[in-house]
Amino acid sequence: MTAIEGSVALVTGGSRGIGRALVAALYERGAKKVYATARDPRTVTHPDAVPLALEVSDPASVAAAAEQAQDVTIVINNAGQALVANFLDSPVEDVRREFETNFYGPLNVTRAFVPVIERNGGGHILNVHSVLSWIGIRGSYSASKAALWSQTNSLRLDLRPRGIQVTGLHVGYVDTDMTANVDAPKSTPDSVAAQALDGIESDAYEVLADDLTRQVKAGLSADLAVLYPDLAA
């Protein structure tokens, strides 16, 4: 089991939304230190957090962050973006940009911090996925999150023998800036953060943070027309 009390954690995208809630929740559960990363570290507002500049799609930025945070035992790959490029009409470069942040970004961070976590005696990595990891209705965003889900499943096998547990967090709509224009039931960032940390402490393979996510995950065993009603029209 992974202990949060006394741990040193790093949260990417730690200045707002789910990331900010995760930083606060880690301290509430007794984390010794939490690095909260952001493109502009001045946007980190938690009074106890250690602000750290990080652009997850820039390997040099990731390497610099890892050099500064040599005491980390828990990494939460939360940073992401939602360009939602259409595969037929949007510039292919927009699709690549989505993958650079949502797929290669967590990979860059994981590769940089695995040696750090190993040197510190092992620990945990949590990747923030989406309900859209399992249903392709948002173009490049869905595809990038599906790819991240596959990455997480592979890393879980690769890292377990090295003393590092891996959890995937899947969420539907969360009341953040990203969903401000969505008219649908939403989870609170605090609720998602609490469930994510429960998953870390119990070494859960996956955390399904809301009813929508649980419903879609269950639907993966059904006919495709169940998840994509337009196919049955």
Secondary structure as UniProt FT lines:
FT   TURN            5..6
FT   STRAND          8..11
FT   TURN            12..15
FT   HELIX           17..28
FT   TURN            29..30
FT   STRAND          33..38
FT   HELIX           41..43
FT   TURN            47..48
FT   STRAND          50..53
FT   TURN            56..57
FT   HELIX           59..68
FT   TURN            70..71
FT   STRAND          74..77
FT   TURN            87..89
FT   HELIX           92..99
FT   HELIX           100..104
FT   HELIX           105..119
FT   TURN            120..121
FT   STRAND          123..128
FT   HELIX           131..133
FT   HELIX           139..159
FT   HELIX           160..162
FT   STRAND          164..170
FT   HELIX           177..179
FT   TURN            180..181
FT   HELIX           189..201
FT   TURN            202..203
FT   STRAND          206..208
FT   HELIX           211..219
FT   TURN            220..221
FT   HELIX           224..227
FT   HELIX           229..232
//
